[in-house]
Amino acid sequence: MLYEPTTLANVARIIGETLQKDYGIDPAPIFEQVKIDTSKFGRPGSRVPLSKMTRLWDTAVFITDDQQFGLKAGVRAEPSDFYVLGHAWLASATLKGALERLCRYAHVLSTAITQAEVVDEDDMVVFVESFPDPSIVINRTADEAGMVAFFKLCEIIRREPVRPLKAELIFPPDKARNYLDEFLQCPVTYGNEREKFYFSKQIFEERLPGYIPDVLDSTSRIAEQYLESLDQSKVATDVRRLLVQMLPSGKADQDRIANRLYRSTSTLQRQLSAEGTSYRDILETTRRSLAEKYLRDGDYTQAEIAYMVGFSDQSNFARAFKRWTGMSPGEFQKTA
């Protein structure tokens, strides 16, 4: 995965609020540890790399020792936390229409969501979410938080409780969690290829009291423009492309990359920041992605891989890989 997915920075803020208000834990040191820029919380539409968000979710669960952390974080979500998508959601004519906008603008929330769709099946409306990219590992806590936030937003616009008729989740049966069954209040099956939530078509086609056509049109236009800006993350893509070419030379520092892209280092930093990332983030994720690919392929020695991803010696590579994955290169290769 040489393209780093991103998530709205407001999700990180919600995690911080949950730590502070539900557990009495100061989130500032955790944000610093995970290297999340909290100044982004005040900038609408700002984004955080998925790798940092994953570390933040895992750290929150570890510190609180609470597997239900995602449920508590999801309850705190409000429509305004989801940037323009939240406002489009509030102005939708029906729950089905809101769901269709969620599918259309899912990348506003996270570019890790590769496919979301609404399907009519007999007398039911089915919300389907797929993650076909094997390089993107779905974080269990984040998925549960998103699930809770989704139902909360449904209840806000319908002004009544909303629960599915049945649910199919991607996590294996041996990792089923009773509290999810209790929350969903419906039959739940685990170990599915896609996540599906089945709803009564009648409920999802009822006219909602907050429907405002003009607001819906305006927010939809803004959402389209925002998605276009995400799709134009060409600078980060170009940096990754050059890193793949230049890492084996050991001369892939930021100044050289900026020079190859015909811009100053400060301009490169500013453009990458606008795309929700940095040279350091791209360097780390590119090295990790390449290292994992080479180890899985099994065509190179660890010393060769260290060289190919830009490390001067194998020991430095091994330490970095352990920091990225929690495993040594040899352990990763065995499990892969």
C-alpha positions as CSV (number, residue, x, y, z in Angstrom):
1,M,0.0,0.0,0.0
2,L,2.0,3.0,-1.3
3,Y,-0.9,5.4,-0.9
4,E,-1.6,6.3,2.7
5,P,-5.3,6.5,3.4
6,T,-6.5,9.3,5.7
7,T,-9.4,10.0,8.1
8,L,-11.0,13.2,9.3
9,A,-9.0,14.7,12.1
10,N,-12.2,15.2,14.1
11,V,-12.2,11.4,14.8
12,A,-9.0,11.8,16.7
13,R,-10.5,14.7,18.6
14,I,-13.5,12.4,19.6
15,I,-11.0,9.8,20.9
16,G,-9.4,12.5,23.0
17,E,-12.7,13.7,24.4
18,T,-13.7,10.1,25.3
19,L,-10.4,9.5,27.1
20,Q,-10.8,12.7,29.1
21,K,-14.5,12.6,29.9
22,D,-15.2,8.9,30.3
23,Y,-11.9,7.8,31.8
24,G,-10.3,10.9,33.3
25,I,-7.2,10.5,31.1
26,D,-5.3,13.5,29.7
27,P,-5.1,12.8,25.9
28,A,-2.3,15.4,25.2
29,P,0.6,13.0,25.9
30,I,-1.1,10.3,23.8
31,F,-1.5,12.7,20.9
32,E,2.1,13.7,21.2
33,Q,3.2,10.0,21.4
34,V,1.3,9.1,18.2
35,K,2.4,12.4,16.6
36,I,-1.0,13.8,15.8
37,D,-1.2,17.5,15.3
38,T,-4.0,18.7,17.5
39,S,-4.1,22.1,15.7
40,K,-5.9,20.3,12.9
41,F,-9.0,19.9,15.2
42,G,-9.9,23.5,14.6
43,R,-9.6,23.3,10.8
44,P,-12.7,22.0,9.1
45,G,-11.9,19.1,6.7
46,S,-8.4,18.5,8.1
47,R,-7.2,14.9,7.9
48,V,-4.9,12.5,9.7
49,P,-3.0,9.5,8.1
50,L,-4.8,6.2,8.8
51,S,-1.6,4.6,10.3
52,K,-1.6,7.3,13.0
53,M,-5.3,6.8,13.7
54,T,-4.8,3.1,14.0
55,R,-2.1,3.6,16.6
56,L,-4.3,6.1,18.4
57,W,-7.2,3.6,18.6
58,D,-4.9,0.8,19.8
59,T,-3.3,3.1,22.4
60,A,-6.6,4.2,23.7
61,V,-7.8,0.6,24.2
62,F,-4.5,-0.4,25.8
63,I,-4.5,2.6,28.3
64,T,-8.1,2.2,29.3
65,D,-8.0,-1.6,29.2
66,D,-11.6,-1.4,27.8
67,Q,-12.5,-3.4,24.7
68,Q,-15.7,-1.3,24.5
69,F,-13.8,1.9,24.0
70,G,-15.1,2.2,20.4
71,L,-18.7,2.1,21.6
72,K,-18.1,4.9,24.0
73,A,-16.3,7.0,21.4
74,G,-19.1,6.4,18.8
75,V,-21.7,7.7,21.2
76,R,-19.9,11.1,21.3
77,A,-20.1,11.6,17.6
78,E,-22.3,14.5,16.3
79,P,-23.2,15.4,12.7
80,S,-20.9,18.4,12.8
81,D,-18.0,16.1,13.5
82,F,-18.3,14.7,10.0
83,Y,-17.6,17.9,8.1
84,V,-19.9,18.6,5.1
85,L,-21.2,15.0,5.1
86,G,-22.8,15.6,8.5
87,H,-24.7,18.7,7.2
88,A,-25.9,16.8,4.1
89,W,-27.0,14.0,6.3
90,L,-29.2,16.3,8.5
91,A,-30.9,17.9,5.4
92,S,-31.7,14.5,3.7
93,A,-35.3,13.7,2.7
94,T,-35.2,10.1,3.8
95,L,-32.9,7.7,5.7
96,K,-32.3,5.9,2.5
97,G,-31.3,9.2,0.9
98,A,-28.9,9.9,3.8
99,L,-27.5,6.4,3.4
100,E,-26.9,6.9,-0.3
101,R,-25.0,10.1,0.5
102,L,-22.9,8.3,3.0
103,C,-22.0,5.9,0.2
104,R,-21.3,8.6,-2.3
105,Y,-19.2,10.7,0.2
106,A,-17.7,7.9,2.3
107,H,-14.2,9.1,1.5
108,V,-15.0,12.3,3.4
109,L,-14.8,10.2,6.5
110,S,-12.0,7.8,5.5
111,T,-10.3,7.0,2.2
112,A,-9.8,3.4,3.6
113,I,-13.4,2.7,2.9
114,T,-13.1,1.3,-0.6
115,Q,-16.7,0.5,-1.4
116,A,-20.1,1.3,0.2
117,E,-23.5,0.8,-1.4
118,V,-27.2,0.7,-0.7
119,V,-29.0,-2.4,-2.1
120,D,-32.8,-3.0,-2.3
121,E,-33.5,-6.6,-1.3
122,D,-37.2,-7.7,-1.2
123,D,-38.8,-5.5,1.4
124,M,-35.5,-4.4,2.9
125,V,-32.8,-1.8,2.4
126,V,-29.3,-3.2,2.8
127,F,-26.2,-1.0,3.7
128,V,-23.1,-2.8,2.4
129,E,-19.5,-1.9,3.2
130,S,-16.5,-3.7,1.6
131,F,-12.8,-3.6,2.2
132,P,-11.3,-5.6,-0.7
133,D,-7.8,-4.0,-0.4
134,P,-5.8,-6.6,1.6
135,S,-3.2,-4.0,2.5
136,I,-5.7,-2.1,4.6
137,V,-6.2,-3.8,8.0
138,I,-9.6,-2.8,9.5
139,N,-9.2,-1.7,13.1
140,R,-11.8,-3.4,15.2
141,T,-12.3,-0.5,17.7
142,A,-12.6,2.1,14.9
143,D,-15.1,-0.1,13.1
144,E,-17.2,-0.4,16.2
145,A,-17.1,3.3,16.9
146,G,-18.2,4.0,13.3
147,M,-21.1,1.5,13.7
148,V,-22.3,3.3,16.9
149,A,-21.9,6.7,15.3
150,F,-23.9,5.6,12.3
151,F,-26.9,4.5,14.3
152,K,-26.7,7.6,16.4
153,L,-26.8,9.8,13.3
154,C,-29.8,7.8,12.0
155,E,-31.7,8.4,15.2
156,I,-30.9,12.1,15.2
157,I,-32.5,12.7,11.8
158,R,-35.4,10.2,12.3
159,R,-35.9,11.3,15.9
160,E,-36.7,7.7,16.9
161,P,-34.5,4.7,17.6
162,V,-33.1,2.9,14.6
163,R,-31.8,-0.7,14.6
164,P,-31.2,-3.2,11.8
165,L,-33.3,-6.3,11.3
166,K,-30.1,-8.3,11.1
167,A,-26.4,-7.7,10.7
168,E,-23.4,-9.4,9.1
169,L,-19.9,-8.4,10.4
170,I,-16.5,-9.2,8.9
171,F,-14.8,-10.3,12.2
172,P,-14.3,-14.0,12.8
173,P,-16.8,-15.9,14.9
174,D,-14.1,-16.7,17.6
175,K,-13.8,-12.9,18.1
176,A,-17.5,-12.3,18.5
177,R,-18.4,-9.8,21.2
178,N,-21.6,-10.0,23.2
179,Y,-21.9,-6.3,23.7
180,L,-22.2,-5.8,19.9
181,D,-25.2,-8.1,19.8
182,E,-26.7,-6.2,22.7
183,F,-26.1,-2.9,21.0
184,L,-27.5,-4.0,17.6
185,Q,-30.5,-5.8,19.2
186,C,-30.8,-8.1,16.2
187,P,-29.3,-11.5,15.0
188,V,-25.6,-11.0,14.2
189,T,-23.3,-13.3,12.2
190,Y,-19.5,-13.0,12.1
191,G,-16.8,-14.0,9.6
192,N,-18.4,-12.5,6.5
193,E,-16.6,-11.0,3.5
194,R,-18.5,-7.7,3.7
195,E,-20.4,-5.9,6.5
196,K,-24.1,-5.7,5.9
197,F,-26.9,-4.1,7.8
198,Y,-30.5,-4.9,6.8
199,F,-33.3,-2.4,7.5
200,S,-37.1,-2.2,6.9
201,K,-37.6,-0.4,3.6
202,Q,-40.7,1.3,5.0
203,I,-38.7,3.1,7.7
204,F,-35.9,4.1,5.3
205,E,-38.3,5.6,2.8
206,E,-40.3,7.8,5.2
207,R,-40.0,11.5,4.8
208,L,-37.8,13.1,7.4
209,P,-38.7,16.2,9.4
210,G,-35.4,18.0,8.8
211,Y,-35.4,17.8,4.9
212,I,-34.2,21.1,3.4
213,P,-33.7,20.9,-0.4
214,D,-31.5,24.0,-0.7
215,V,-29.2,23.0,2.1
216,L,-29.0,19.5,0.7
217,D,-28.0,20.8,-2.7
218,S,-25.3,23.2,-1.3
219,T,-23.7,20.6,1.0
220,S,-23.7,18.1,-1.8
221,R,-21.8,20.5,-4.1
222,I,-19.3,21.2,-1.3
223,A,-18.8,17.5,-0.7
224,E,-18.1,16.9,-4.4
225,Q,-15.5,19.6,-4.3
226,Y,-13.9,18.2,-1.2
227,L,-13.7,14.8,-2.7
228,E,-12.1,16.2,-5.8
229,S,-9.4,17.8,-3.6
230,L,-8.7,14.4,-1.9
231,D,-8.4,12.8,-5.3
232,Q,-5.9,15.5,-6.3
233,S,-3.4,14.3,-3.7
234,K,-0.8,14.2,-6.5
235,V,2.1,15.6,-4.6
236,A,2.0,12.8,-2.0
237,T,1.7,10.3,-4.8
238,D,4.7,11.8,-6.6
239,V,6.8,11.7,-3.5
240,R,6.0,8.0,-3.0
241,R,6.9,7.2,-6.6
242,L,10.2,8.9,-6.2
243,L,10.9,7.3,-2.9
244,V,10.4,3.8,-4.5
245,Q,13.0,4.8,-7.1
246,M,15.5,6.5,-4.8
247,L,15.4,4.6,-1.6
248,P,18.0,1.9,-2.7
249,S,20.5,4.7,-3.3
250,G,20.3,5.9,0.3
251,K,19.9,9.4,-1.0
252,A,16.2,10.0,-0.7
253,D,16.1,12.9,1.7
254,Q,13.4,15.6,1.6
255,D,15.6,18.2,-0.1
256,R,16.5,15.8,-3.0
257,I,12.9,14.8,-3.4
258,A,11.8,18.5,-3.5
259,N,14.4,19.2,-6.1
260,R,13.3,16.3,-8.3
261,L,9.7,17.7,-8.1
262,Y,10.9,21.2,-9.1
263,R,9.9,23.0,-5.9
264,S,11.5,24.2,-2.7
265,T,11.5,22.1,0.4
266,S,9.2,24.6,2.2
267,T,6.7,24.4,-0.7
268,L,6.8,20.7,-0.6
269,Q,6.2,20.7,3.1
270,R,3.2,23.1,2.7
271,Q,1.6,21.0,-0.1
272,L,2.0,17.8,1.7
273,S,0.5,19.3,4.9
274,A,-2.5,20.5,2.8
275,E,-2.9,16.8,1.7
276,G,-3.0,15.7,5.3
277,T,0.5,14.2,5.4
278,S,4.2,14.9,5.6
279,Y,7.5,13.7,4.1
280,R,8.3,11.8,7.2
281,D,4.9,10.0,7.2
282,I,5.2,9.1,3.5
283,L,8.8,7.9,4.0
284,E,7.7,5.7,7.0
285,T,4.7,4.2,5.2
286,T,6.5,3.6,1.9
287,R,9.4,1.9,3.7
288,R,7.0,-0.3,5.7
289,S,4.9,-1.2,2.7
290,L,7.9,-2.1,0.5
291,A,9.5,-4.1,3.4
292,E,6.3,-6.1,4.0
293,K,5.9,-6.8,0.3
294,Y,9.5,-7.9,-0.1
295,L,9.3,-10.1,3.0
296,R,6.1,-11.7,1.8
297,D,7.5,-12.4,-1.6
298,G,10.5,-14.2,-0.1
299,D,12.8,-13.3,-3.1
300,Y,15.4,-11.3,-1.1
301,T,17.5,-11.6,2.1
302,Q,16.8,-9.3,5.0
303,A,20.1,-7.6,4.3
304,E,19.0,-6.9,0.7
305,I,15.6,-5.7,1.8
306,A,17.2,-3.3,4.3
307,Y,19.3,-1.8,1.4
308,M,16.3,-1.6,-0.9
309,V,14.2,0.4,1.5
310,G,17.0,2.8,2.3
311,F,18.7,1.6,5.5
312,S,22.4,1.6,5.8
313,D,22.5,-1.7,7.7
314,Q,20.3,-4.6,8.6
315,S,20.2,-3.9,12.4
316,N,18.7,-0.4,11.8
317,F,16.1,-1.9,9.5
318,A,15.2,-4.6,12.0
319,R,14.7,-2.0,14.8
320,A,12.5,0.1,12.5
321,F,10.5,-2.9,11.3
322,K,9.9,-3.9,14.9
323,R,8.6,-0.4,15.7
324,W,6.3,-0.5,12.7
325,T,4.7,-3.9,13.2
326,G,5.7,-5.2,16.7
327,M,7.5,-8.1,15.0
328,S,11.0,-8.8,13.8
329,P,11.4,-9.2,10.0
330,G,11.9,-12.9,10.5
331,E,8.7,-13.3,12.6
332,F,6.7,-11.3,10.1
333,Q,8.0,-13.5,7.3
334,K,7.0,-16.7,9.1
335,T,3.5,-15.5,9.8
336,A,3.1,-14.1,6.2
